[in-house]
């Protein structure tokens, strides 16, 4: 699965200096849920990926894993955080649930894709 726009980035314990975020491209949780549902209904399929980025990542890791490791070592740390400083007093869910009402979507609705044409094509081959 690629990055999903879920509320985990608001309650996860983090030691990053800035607020955590999903590494783009970001998809709405429903996109991932459709793939999981499809996979459950088609157990004969070996693998289903959400989005082109996930497919390319899995393929690159099979072909040139050391290249992918070097790329992620250089870019992964910064890609996982926003430019906004994190609140060191923010509650996290490591030991107990964070109080409040939460929905399936996180705070990245404006950046999250509602569909994945690549995933649709892969399912309808």
ChimeraX attribute file (.defattr): number of C-alpha atoms within 10 A of each C-alpha:
attribute: neighborCount
match mode: 1-to-1
recipient: residues
	/A:1	15
	/A:2	19
	/A:3	20
	/A:4	27
	/A:5	25
	/A:6	21
	/A:7	16
	/A:8	19
	/A:9	20
	/A:10	19
	/A:11	16
	/A:12	15
	/A:13	16
	/A:14	17
	/A:15	10
	/A:16	15
	/A:17	14
	/A:18	17
	/A:19	18
	/A:20	24
	/A:21	23
	/A:22	20
	/A:23	16
	/A:24	14
	/A:25	16
	/A:26	21
	/A:27	25
	/A:28	22
	/A:29	18
	/A:30	16
	/A:31	19
	/A:32	22
	/A:33	12
	/A:34	15
	/A:35	18
	/A:36	16
	/A:37	10
	/A:38	14
	/A:39	17
	/A:40	11
	/A:41	10
	/A:42	10
	/A:43	9
	/A:44	8
	/A:45	11
	/A:46	7
	/A:47	7
	/A:48	16
	/A:49	20
	/A:50	25
	/A:51	24
	/A:52	15
	/A:53	16
	/A:54	17
	/A:55	17
	/A:56	12
	/A:57	14
	/A:58	13
	/A:59	12
	/A:60	14
	/A:61	14
	/A:62	11
	/A:63	11
	/A:64	10
	/A:65	14
	/A:66	12
	/A:67	12
	/A:68	15
	/A:69	12
	/A:70	11
	/A:71	11
	/A:72	13
	/A:73	11
	/A:74	10
	/A:75	10
	/A:76	13
	/A:77	11
	/A:78	16
	/A:79	14
	/A:80	16
	/A:81	20
	/A:82	16
	/A:83	10
	/A:84	10
	/A:85	12
	/A:86	17
	/A:87	10
	/A:88	13
	/A:89	6
	/A:90	12
	/A:91	15
	/A:92	17
	/A:93	13
	/A:94	11
	/A:95	7
	/A:96	8
	/A:97	10
	/A:98	15
	/A:99	10
	/A:100	5
	/A:101	5
	/A:102	11
	/A:103	7
	/A:104	12
	/A:105	16
	/A:106	18
	/A:107	14
	/A:108	18
	/A:109	14
	/A:110	8
	/A:111	13
	/A:112	20
	/A:113	18
	/A:114	14
	/A:115	16
	/A:116	16
	/A:117	12
	/A:118	15
	/A:119	20
	/A:120	15
	/A:121	9
	/A:122	14
	/A:123	14
	/A:124	7
	/A:125	5
